[in-house]
Amino acid sequence: MPYVIYTHPNGERKEVEIPLGQNLMLGATAHGIDGIHGDCGGAMSCATCHVIIDDAFAALLPAPDDTENQMLDFTAAPREANSRLSCQIVMSDVLDGIAVRVADSQV
């Protein structure tokens, strides 16, 4: 099963397996990853699943759509170049081993 490496602002890392087709927000909440809230359940209306994608994987993702871009402008932690909402990143074989940094503050 493919895996994701979540890195917290304090440097703590946690590697978890996520089934193909599941988004990174659901994978994080299912594994108790602190800092990923997903208050809206993945409806892209809260921005509490903000992550920063590692440069090595950023180019493998489709560009964020207009709604995601708007939500990223209102995240609690400042938006960065590789900021994404983890509810919009669906696990695939290509993303096996993806590394993401949990944003400093979600709420």
Protein Blocks (a to p, Z undefined) as FASTA:
>chain_A
ZZdddddfkopacdddddehiafklmmmmnopghilolnnonopnopacccddfklmmmp
ccddfklmmmmmmcfbdcdfklccfklpccdfklgoiacdddfblZZ
